[in-house]
Each structure stands twice: as structure tokens, then as C-alpha cells.
Amino acid sequence: MKKLFNNVFLDGNKVISYVTHVATIDKGRLVLHGIYSQSTSRQMSKVAQLLDLLIVRSAERPDFEMLPIGIQLGKNVRN
């Protein structure tokens, strides 16, 4: 395992943040495996820049839907 910078490692083609496999290097691309915190996203940008890779999202990642503004997900019930 090669340390790229603080808490970010390269294990073969796997990019590890702390102890989590967050991305994979494949054909000149950094394939992200999810949606991450701002700090992890910043780390992945640094990795892509360091290794001259294009950032893409994994096709295996589940899609998320944007909720319309004003939707009510729950109610505050007062007794």
C-alpha cells in the first residue's frame, strides 16, 4: 500500500481514504463509488490531479432523486 498523502492510500488500483475503499483507478479515470463528505471529495480531487485522472461516478452507484422543494416528509404532532 502506497501513501499518497494524509490518510489517503493507493492499494493496487484502489484508492483508500482512512480505511474505506472510496474509488478505483480504471483506464485513466478515478471512478468514485459513492457520494462522500466535502473533505473526502477534496481528497479525491487531489488524487485525480496528482495522478492526472478524470473523475467519474460509478455506474453501480444507486441513483438518488431530488425531492421537490416544499415536500412534506413528516409531521410534527402536538397533543
N, CA, C and O of each residue as an XYZ file, in Angstrom:
316
protein
N       0.854     -1.167      0.000
C       0.000      0.000      0.000
C       0.906      1.238      0.000
O       1.839      1.342      0.797
N       0.610      2.167     -0.908
C       1.406      3.385     -1.052
C       0.626      4.574     -0.494
O      -0.541      4.774     -0.830
N       1.284      5.361      0.364
C       0.641      6.551      0.922
C       0.761      7.679     -0.097
O       1.863      8.021     -0.526
N      -0.392      8.262     -0.485
C      -0.386      9.384     -1.411
C      -0.235     10.698     -0.651
O       0.552     11.560     -1.043
N      -0.979     10.846      0.419
C      -0.886     11.971      1.347
C      -1.682     11.612      2.580
O      -2.160     10.482      2.684
N      -1.842     12.532      3.522
C      -2.500     12.233      4.804
C      -3.780     11.425      4.639
O      -4.735     11.876      4.006
N      -3.789     10.236      5.211
C      -4.960      9.361      5.274
C      -5.495      8.902      3.924
O      -6.623      8.412      3.858
N      -4.734      9.041      2.854
C      -5.143      8.567      1.532
C      -4.051      7.653      0.990
O      -2.879      8.023      0.914
N      -4.474      6.444      0.615
C      -3.534      5.420      0.196
C      -3.953      4.817     -1.139
O      -5.124      4.857     -1.516
N      -2.986      4.265     -1.836
C      -3.238      3.557     -3.088
C      -2.836      2.108     -2.880
O      -1.679      1.816     -2.577
N      -3.788      1.202     -3.042
C      -3.557     -0.233     -2.892
C      -3.878     -0.881     -4.228
O      -5.028     -1.230     -4.495
N      -2.861     -1.043     -5.069
C      -3.099     -1.502     -6.436
C      -3.817     -0.399     -7.185
O      -3.272      0.690     -7.369
N      -5.040     -0.676     -7.620
C      -5.831      0.364     -8.296
C      -6.929      0.933     -7.391
O      -7.771      1.707     -7.847
N      -6.920      0.552     -6.116
C      -7.928      1.015     -5.155
C      -7.417      2.241     -4.409
O      -6.282      2.262     -3.931
N      -8.267      3.263     -4.313
C      -7.943      4.442     -3.523
C      -8.666      4.289     -2.181
O      -9.883      4.111     -2.127
N      -7.891      4.364     -1.116
C      -8.398      4.153      0.231
C      -8.313      5.475      0.992
O      -7.251      6.094      1.050
N      -9.431      5.904      1.575
C      -9.444      7.079      2.445
C      -9.657      6.562      3.862
O     -10.680      5.945      4.157
N      -8.694      6.815      4.731
C      -8.649      6.231      6.066
C      -8.646      4.714      5.904
O      -7.593      4.148      5.611
N      -9.761      4.039      6.077
C      -9.813      2.585      5.891
C     -10.878      2.180      4.876
O     -11.171      0.993      4.732
N     -11.462      3.154      4.168
C     -12.569      2.893      3.251
C     -12.123      2.970      1.796
O     -11.464      3.928      1.393
N     -12.480      1.963      1.012
C     -12.225      1.954     -0.428
C     -13.253      2.881     -1.066
O     -14.427      2.530     -1.181
N     -12.804      4.073     -1.483
C     -13.732      5.088     -1.975
C     -13.718      5.255     -3.488
O     -14.655      5.808     -4.064
N     -12.648      4.775     -4.136
C     -12.559      4.940     -5.590
C     -11.615      3.890     -6.165
O     -10.816      3.280     -5.455
N     -11.735      3.704     -7.473
C     -10.884      2.770     -8.194
C     -10.331      3.474     -9.427
O     -11.036      4.224    -10.102
N      -9.065      3.220     -9.705
C      -8.456      3.763    -10.914
C      -8.677      2.761    -12.032
O      -8.326      1.587    -11.909
N      -9.268      3.240    -13.138
C      -9.587      2.362    -14.260
C      -9.474      3.138    -15.569
O     -10.220      4.092    -15.789
N      -8.565      2.745    -16.421
C      -8.405      3.326    -17.766
C      -8.292      4.851    -17.743
O      -8.990      5.541    -18.486
N      -7.411      5.372    -16.887
C      -7.186      6.805    -16.837
C      -8.270      7.605    -16.143
O      -8.327      8.830    -16.258
N      -9.134      6.897    -15.417
C     -10.239      7.554    -14.709
C     -10.190      7.191    -13.234
O      -9.743      6.105    -12.865
N     -10.650      8.101    -12.405
C     -10.829      7.842    -10.987
C     -12.328      7.632    -10.786
O     -13.105      8.586    -10.799
N     -12.721      6.389    -10.602
C     -14.139      6.027    -10.509
C     -14.565      6.060     -9.035
O     -14.137      5.228     -8.235
N     -15.411      7.032     -8.695
C     -15.902      7.177     -7.319
C     -17.014      6.172     -7.069
O     -17.839      5.919     -7.946
N     -17.037      5.596     -5.865
C     -18.016      4.563     -5.536
C     -19.158      5.063     -4.672
O     -19.878      4.258     -4.083
N     -19.338      6.363     -4.582
C     -20.433      6.894     -3.781
C     -20.357      8.401     -3.707
O     -19.566      9.044     -4.397
N     -21.192      8.939     -2.858
C     -21.192     10.367     -2.586
C     -20.577     10.529     -1.210
O     -20.997      9.884     -0.249
N     -19.579     11.396     -1.123
C     -18.799     11.488      0.102
C     -18.835     12.875      0.696
O     -19.351     13.820      0.100
N     -18.273     12.974      1.889
C     -18.180     14.252      2.584
C     -17.341     15.235      1.777
O     -16.660     14.862      0.822
N     -17.407     16.478      2.177
C     -16.648     17.523      1.497
C     -15.147     17.245      1.575
O     -14.424     17.461      0.602
N     -14.677     16.767      2.731
C     -13.243     16.508      2.869
C     -12.798     15.330      2.007
O     -11.721     15.382      1.413
N     -13.601     14.271      1.925
C     -13.246     13.134      1.075
C     -13.307     13.535     -0.390
O     -12.462     13.114     -1.179
N     -14.286     14.338     -0.764
C     -14.376     14.824     -2.143
C     -13.142     15.648     -2.506
O     -12.614     15.541     -3.613
N     -12.700     16.459     -1.572
C     -11.490     17.263     -1.786
C     -10.268     16.347     -1.955
O      -9.411     16.596     -2.803
N     -10.199     15.275     -1.130
C      -9.112     14.305     -1.258
C      -9.116     13.664     -2.642
O      -8.061     13.495     -3.254
N     -10.304     13.306     -3.135
C     -10.387     12.646     -4.440
C      -9.971     13.606     -5.558
O      -9.372     13.183     -6.547
N     -10.282     14.874     -5.405
C      -9.828     15.864     -6.380
C      -8.305     15.939     -6.395
O      -7.695     16.039     -7.460
N      -7.694     15.892     -5.212
C      -6.229     15.912     -5.117
C      -5.617     14.670     -5.771
O      -4.617     14.763     -6.482
N      -6.225     13.512     -5.522
C      -5.735     12.268     -6.115
C      -5.809     12.356     -7.635
O      -4.849     12.016     -8.328
N      -6.936     12.808     -8.147
C      -7.112     12.925     -9.600
C      -6.077     13.861    -10.198
O      -5.519     13.576    -11.258
N      -5.820     14.967     -9.533
C      -4.828     15.930    -10.027
C      -3.418     15.344     -9.957
O      -2.642     15.474    -10.904
N      -3.091     14.702     -8.841
C      -1.773     14.106     -8.645
C      -1.457     13.045     -9.690
O      -0.339     12.971    -10.199
N      -2.461     12.223    -10.004
C      -2.257     11.104    -10.926
C      -2.758     11.391    -12.340
O      -2.748     10.504    -13.193
N      -3.196     12.627    -12.592
C      -3.694     13.053    -13.904
C      -4.837     12.154    -14.387
O      -4.770     11.557    -15.461
N      -5.893     12.075    -13.558
C      -7.043     11.218    -13.846
C      -8.305     12.057    -13.987
O      -8.413     13.138    -13.408
N      -9.247     11.554    -14.753
C     -10.564     12.148    -14.895
C     -11.472     11.536    -13.832
O     -11.483     10.315    -13.672
N     -12.234     12.351    -13.101
C     -13.141     11.844    -12.065
C     -14.486     11.495    -12.694
O     -15.087     12.313    -13.390
N     -14.953     10.266    -12.439
C     -16.278      9.825    -12.885
C     -16.961      9.097    -11.736
O     -16.300      8.594    -10.827
N     -18.278      9.045    -11.784
C     -19.041      8.288    -10.788
C     -19.272      6.877    -11.282
O     -19.432      6.642    -12.480
N     -19.288      5.949    -10.358
C     -19.509      4.549    -10.686
C     -20.919      4.334    -11.211
O     -21.882      4.881    -10.675
N     -21.034      3.529    -12.270
C     -22.350      3.180    -12.818
C     -23.109      2.288    -11.839
O     -24.331      2.171    -11.930
N     -22.398      1.661    -10.907
C     -23.029      0.770     -9.937
C     -23.623      1.526     -8.760
O     -24.338      0.948     -7.941
N     -23.326      2.828     -8.675
C     -23.841      3.631     -7.576
C     -25.345      3.795     -7.752
O     -25.802      4.105     -8.852
N     -26.124      3.593     -6.690
C     -27.570      3.787     -6.823
C     -27.892      5.241     -7.127
O     -27.219      6.150     -6.642
N     -28.911      5.452     -7.923
C     -29.336      6.808     -8.250
C     -30.099      7.404     -7.071
O     -30.773      6.701     -6.319
N     -29.975      8.693     -6.938
C     -30.696      9.422     -5.908
C     -31.630     10.398     -6.592
O     -31.303     10.951     -7.642
N     -32.787     10.607     -6.001
C     -33.741     11.546     -6.569
C     -33.740     12.825     -5.759
O     -33.639     12.801     -4.532
N     -33.851     13.935     -6.455
C     -34.011     15.211     -5.787
C     -35.479     15.351     -5.410
O     -36.366     15.117     -6.231
N     -35.725     15.732     -4.171
C     -37.101     15.953     -3.742
C     -37.523     17.361     -4.138
O     -36.721     18.292     -4.061
N     -38.776     17.525     -4.561
C     -39.244     18.863     -4.905
C     -39.213     19.773     -3.679
O     -39.440     19.323     -2.556
N     -38.936     21.029     -3.901
C     -38.923     21.986     -2.800
C     -40.325     22.086     -2.217
O     -41.308     22.186     -2.951
N     -40.406     22.059     -0.903
C     -41.693     22.194     -0.222
C     -42.362     20.871      0.099
O     -43.443     20.864      0.688
N     -41.755     19.749     -0.269
C     -42.374     18.461      0.036
C     -42.377     18.237      1.546
O     -41.423     18.603      2.232
N     -43.440     17.639      2.058
C     -43.546     17.376      3.479
C     -43.266     15.901      3.718
O     -44.007     15.035      3.252
N     -42.179     15.620      4.456
C     -41.788     14.241      4.703
C     -42.345     13.696      6.009
O     -42.471     12.481      6.159
N     -42.670     14.535      6.924
C     -43.196     14.108      8.219
C     -43.947     15.256      8.849
O     -43.839     16.400      8.409
N     -44.701     14.948      9.872
C     -45.486     15.990     10.519
C     -45.085     16.061     11.989
O     -44.811     15.047     12.631
N     -45.061     17.282     12.496
C     -44.905     17.471     13.932
C     -46.285     17.357     14.549
O     -47.180     18.144     14.238
N     -46.454     16.402     15.403
C     -47.762     16.181     16.033
C     -47.705     16.711     17.466
O     -46.823     16.357     18.248
N     -48.655     17.554     17.775
C     -48.730     18.085     19.125
C     -49.999     17.555     19.789
O     -51.071     17.545     19.183
N     -49.869     17.123     21.015
C     -51.027     16.611     21.758
C     -51.581     17.667     22.661
O     -52.559     17.423     23.369
